[in-house]
Amino acid sequence: MLTPLAHADGLPEFGPLSVLTQTRLEPFPVALVLLVGGLYLFGVSRLRARGDAWPVGRTVAFVGLGLGTVALATMSGLAAYDESLFGAHMVQHMLLTMVASVFLALGAPVTLALRTLPGRPRRALLALLHSRLVALVTFPLFPWLLFVASPFALYFTGWYEATLDSRLLHELLHVHFLAVGALFFWPLLGLDPVPGRVGHPMRMLLAASTLPFHAFLGVAVMSVEPDGRGLIAPDHYLGMHTLAEAVFQQQLGGGLLWASGDIVGLLFVFTMLFQWMRASEREAVREDRRLDRLDAPAGV
């Protein structure tokens, strides 16, 4: 049986300091962050113990920025208010889907695992990476559709309201946000040897094509009438707030979704463009060296 979530009655009015002062340490996110972070650091220590190098930037990206963002979204005051304030929930959504997943990908954990796991676990990981299931879920169109369509399904069906009334579904929703972001961004960044990687032009197209959908979703969420028509999860929020407060929170959340989605999306597109330019420069250098080798005998 699913356990109902306790409403955030008795919490002080939300403000910037509330993110720090209303910390909520739930067992599942704490255990997940500690376990994943510990395994990553153990892998780095094994590499260094045998004399191999591992970029410090990758460790900082994965542990400090990636898992740090997960902790901020699920353990800070955002977690205390996420079922009572739609705006706080939306900040969580964007942090997990578009920030934490990118930094976790920049940590290249799959590469680290392949370099440190012993024989049988390493073979199992390689078999998984080359399996038909992974090939299917990482085929570029599938993560793109999931990234674009799942928020519409979440907010315009009963799915989101169900997560507000069940702790289990609430935690699974956070996992869903991370998983969708990872499936979409991981192959696009191209640091790990995961299936679904495509050429730089297609990466640019996939990243840029999400921007209009974020804008449309943000506007759709904001389009709630003063009389409550279009209100998401009305039974839940009207049991905790006045109609005007519930409408304002949804408009705030839609605006945050629109703005942050476009800002982060544009930054990611520029990152893809920079990677494409760097790859073109490296390819030009390799081609020049190849031509030099071909011309060398003729010059003797």
C-alpha angles and dihedrals in degrees: 000000000000116000114230118237117244112240118243094254114156096026116132120250110290117256140144092281091052089073088065103031099046098054114167118198108196117185098237101053092039092052092044095051094045093046097047093042092047093050091049094049090046089055092050091049091051091053093050092045090062092045100258121136126235120186113254089216091064092052091048091048095050103037103024103034104020102041089030089060090048089052091048092051098044107027107033128077088287087073091049092056102030096100094044103040119050090200092058090049091052092053087053091049094053095042093053099040103038107020111029094042092052094050091045089053091049088058090065095217094171090057090048091050093049090052097048110029117101122243106281098039090045091052090048091052091049090049090051093049090052096043123117091240093058091043089054098047092044096047099123096242094054098056089042092054091045092049093049103035105036095071090054090050091046099052101032099048131051092269097095094046090051091056090056092060100044128057092204094053090042092058092042089054090059090050088049092054091052094044094050091048092048094049091050103039102032097071092039093058090050098203097120124056093246125143120257098054113145137181122289096257091055091046090055091048094049093048096044094045092063093063098078091048092053090051092048092048092048092051091046091052091047092051096092118136122234089244090059100259108147093022112152116230093356097175091056100043098038088055089061106030142031116262092255092052093048092049091048092050092052092048089048091049092049091050091050090050092050097045100040093043092054095043096048091040093053091047089052092049090053089049089053090049091051091050090049092052092048091049090050091051092050091048090051091052091049091049092050090052091048092051091047090055091050092050095046098082091049090056095053 
